[in-house]
Amino acid sequence: MTIQLEDLIGQHEFTGIDFLEDKTTTYYGDNATIVNFVLDGITYTATEDLNDGYRSYLDSLVVSDYKPVNTFPPCIVNGVKQEGENNIIDFIDTTTGKIVFSLGTDYSDDYYPRFVASFDPTAMAVNN
């Protein structure tokens, strides 16, 4: 089942995340990043589209049956879309107010958009 990034806006219980690399490569030899993360008990898989070796985008976001190895006690986060031209959702810990996880496409350099999938476990209340 395909999900739109905007469907993740709002409050969620974040409990797991894994980063993998797709074994298929582009002409330039790049591997696509795959991130599996769990919100509200549902695993989502986000895959990077390596357009041409210079540009990358969030290609697909689907519900999957993957079970992340990196799990942790529930972290309550608010999914907030960044303002401006970027298509990125920041997941902000409701206790610390810090960004725990960001996902999407950064269009700040229109010629070189880039896939964003960053995780900062130190921002989580369960680690403070």
N, C-alpha and C positions, 0 to 999 in steps of 0.2 A: 504494500500500500504506500503510495507516494504522498509525502507531506510537504506543504509549503512552509518555508522558514517562519512566516508570520503566524502560523498555527501554534508556535511555541511561545508566543508572547503571553505573559501572565505568571502566576505563582505555581511553582512545582517543587516536588521532592526529588532532589538530585542524589543518586546513590551509586553511580559507577561510570567509569570511562576507560577506554582503551584506544590507543593509536596504533595503526597498522600501516603497512605499505602494500599497495597493489603490485603484484608481480609483473603485470603488463607495463611496458614502458613506451614512451613517445619516441619519435624519431631522434630526439636529442638524448635519449637514455634516461629520462627522468621517471621516477616512480610516483604514482599518485598516492596521496595520503588518504587514509580511511580512518574515520573516528566513529567509534561505537560508544554511545552514552545512554544512561538510563534516567528518565524523568517519569515520576509517578508509576514506577514499575514497568514501564514500556521502554524497550530498547530501540533506539533510532540509529541508523547507519547513514553517515554523511560521507560522500565521496568527492574528492577533488577531480575536476576536469582539467587536465593539462592541455590547454588549447594548442599551444605551439612551442612550448619550452620557455617562453618568456612570460606568457600570460596564464593565469590559472583562475578558476572559478569554483564555487560550490556547484557541483554538477547535479547530484541527486541527494535527496533526503527521504529515506524510507523507514517504515517500521520493519524490524527484523527479529529473528529468533536468536541472534548472537547473545552470548552471556559474557559480559566483560569480566576479566580476571581482577582488575583493579576496582574493588568495591569498598565502600566506606559507610559509616553511619549516615542516616539521612541529613542532608543539608538543604534547608529551605531557601530557594532562590526565586527571584523575580526575573523573568525574561523580558528585557526591554530592548526595543529596536533603536539602534543608534540614529541620531538625527543626521540630516544631510543626505548625500548621494550614496553612501555606503549601504549595502544590504547585509547588515550584521546584527545579530541578536547578542546582547551581553546578558549573562546570567549572574545576577548580583545577590550575594548572600544577604538575607534579610537581617541578620544579626550584626555582621561586620560592616555592611555597606560596601564591600569590595567586590570587584569583578572576579568571579571564580572561573568562568568559562565563556569564551566568545566564539561564535560560529557564523560564517557567511562569506561574502566577497567584499573586499576593500576596493572601492573605485576611486580613491583619492588621486591616483595617477591614472587618468583615463586610458592612456596607452598601455599601461602595465597593471591591469587589475590583478589582485592576488587573493587566493584562497586563505581564509582565516579560520584556524581551529587551535585556539590556545587555552590551556588549562593551568590555573595557578592554585594548587592545593593549600598554599599558605594563606589564602584569602578566606578559607572556610572556617567558620566558628568552631567546628569539631577539631580543628588543628591549632586552636589558640588557647 
